[in-house]
Amino acid sequence: MPRTPTEAEQRAILKRLDKFSRFTDSSIGLPFTRFKIGVEAIVGLIPGIGDAAGLAMACYVLLEAQRAGASGEVKRRMLRNVGIDFAVGLIPVVGDAFDAVYKANTRNTRLLRDYLNAQLAVEEPPRVFPWKILIGLSVLFAGIAGGVAVLM
């Protein structure tokens, strides 16, 4: 029977995941905006390899959730987020913009935090999906892709 992690271990996992999620999802500020993208969005621009790398990064968050003692329901929701991020990320241009906006690692870290906080009876407010940013980044990535196509 697996040992239940202590609260200190769970908090350490959340701290690691906060840093990791910030790195993968929001470590690079876009000039003249308040929006940030992460390394995963940049790596995702590399055809084939980028999406596989993003999937591998997302699996790290799932592994940490397992270590933290997340419930089966939380892990299923996290897998759904990873699946959505990966599947939509495969679509050229729009998928890259979606990856930058959807931020699956941050979502999954929040799911784990909410689960662990619920065990301690602490709540955090929900966030809304940034549709305007998704559309704007789609246009930006389309422009970049068009510019690259014209130059070739």
C-alpha positions in Angstrom: 0.0 0.0 0.0 1.5 3.4 -1.0 2.4 5.8 1.7 0.4 9.0 1.9 2.6 12.1 1.5 2.9 14.5 4.4 1.5 18.0 4.0 5.1 19.3 3.8 5.9 17.0 1.0 2.7 18.0 -0.8 3.6 21.7 -0.4 7.1 21.0 -1.7 5.6 19.3 -4.8 3.3 22.3 -5.4 6.2 24.7 -5.1 8.2 22.7 -7.7 5.2 22.5 -10.0 4.6 26.3 -9.6 8.1 27.0 -10.8 7.9 24.4 -13.6 4.5 25.6 -14.8 5.7 29.2 -14.8 8.8 28.1 -16.9 6.7 26.1 -19.4 3.7 28.3 -19.6 4.4 31.9 -18.7 8.1 32.7 -18.4 8.5 35.0 -21.5 6.7 38.3 -21.6 5.4 39.4 -25.0 6.5 42.9 -25.8 3.9 45.7 -25.5 1.4 43.3 -23.8 0.7 41.8 -20.4 0.6 38.3 -21.8 3.3 35.8 -21.2 4.1 32.6 -23.0 6.4 29.8 -21.9 9.1 27.6 -23.2 6.5 25.0 -24.2 4.9 27.4 -26.7 8.3 28.2 -28.2 9.3 24.5 -28.4 5.9 23.7 -29.8 6.8 25.7 -33.0 9.2 22.9 -34.0 7.2 20.5 -36.1 6.8 17.0 -34.6 9.5 17.3 -32.0 7.9 20.3 -30.2 4.5 18.6 -29.6 6.3 15.5 -28.3 8.4 17.6 -26.0 5.3 19.4 -24.7 3.7 16.1 -24.0 6.8 14.9 -22.0 6.7 18.1 -19.9 3.0 17.6 -19.2 3.8 14.0 -18.1 6.1 15.4 -15.4 3.2 17.3 -13.9 1.1 14.1 -13.9 4.0 12.2 -12.2 4.2 14.8 -9.4 0.4 14.6 -9.0 0.8 10.9 -8.4 3.5 11.5 -5.8 1.3 14.1 -4.1 -1.5 11.6 -3.7 -4.0 13.1 -6.1 -7.3 11.3 -6.5 -8.2 9.3 -9.6 -10.7 12.0 -10.6 -8.1 14.7 -10.4 -5.6 12.7 -12.5 -8.3 12.0 -15.1 -9.1 15.7 -15.4 -5.3 16.4 -15.7 -5.1 13.7 -18.4 -8.0 15.4 -20.2 -6.1 18.7 -20.1 -3.0 17.1 -21.5 -4.9 15.4 -24.2 -6.6 18.6 -25.3 -3.4 20.5 -25.3 -1.6 17.8 -27.3 -4.4 17.2 -29.8 -5.1 20.9 -30.5 -1.4 21.6 -30.5 -0.9 19.4 -33.5 -3.0 21.8 -35.7 -0.5 24.2 -37.5 -0.6 27.8 -36.4 -3.8 27.7 -34.4 -2.5 24.9 -32.3 0.6 26.8 -31.4 -1.5 29.8 -30.3 -3.8 27.5 -28.4 -0.8 26.0 -26.6 0.3 29.5 -25.5 -3.1 30.3 -24.2 -4.4 27.0 -22.8 -1.4 26.5 -20.5 -2.1 22.9 -19.5 0.7 22.6 -17.0 -0.6 25.6 -15.1 -4.1 24.3 -15.3 -3.0 20.9 -13.9 -0.9 22.5 -11.2 -4.1 24.5 -10.2 -6.2 21.3 -10.2 -3.7 19.6 -7.9 -3.5 22.6 -5.6 -7.3 22.8 -5.5 -7.5 19.1 -4.6 -4.9 19.4 -1.9 -6.4 22.6 -0.5 -9.9 21.0 -0.4 -8.4 18.4 1.9 -7.3 21.3 4.1 -10.6 23.2 3.5 -8.9 26.2 1.7 -10.5 27.5 -1.6 -9.2 29.7 -4.5 -11.4 31.5 -7.0 -11.8 30.0 -10.6 -10.2 31.7 -13.6 -11.7 32.5 -17.0 -10.3 31.3 -20.4 -8.6 34.1 -22.4 -10.4 33.8 -25.8 -9.1 37.2 -27.0 -5.5 36.3 -26.5 -6.1 32.9 -28.3 -7.4 34.8 -31.3 -4.6 37.4 -31.2 -1.9 34.8 -31.0 -3.5 32.8 -33.8 -3.2 35.9 -36.0 0.3 36.6 -34.8 1.5 33.0 -35.5 -0.3 33.0 -38.9 1.6 36.2 -39.8 4.9 34.6 -38.8 4.1 31.4 -40.7 3.0 33.5 -43.8 6.2 35.6 -43.5 8.4 32.5 -43.4 6.5 31.0 -46.3 7.0 34.2 -48.4 10.7 34.2 -47.6 11.2 30.6 -48.7 
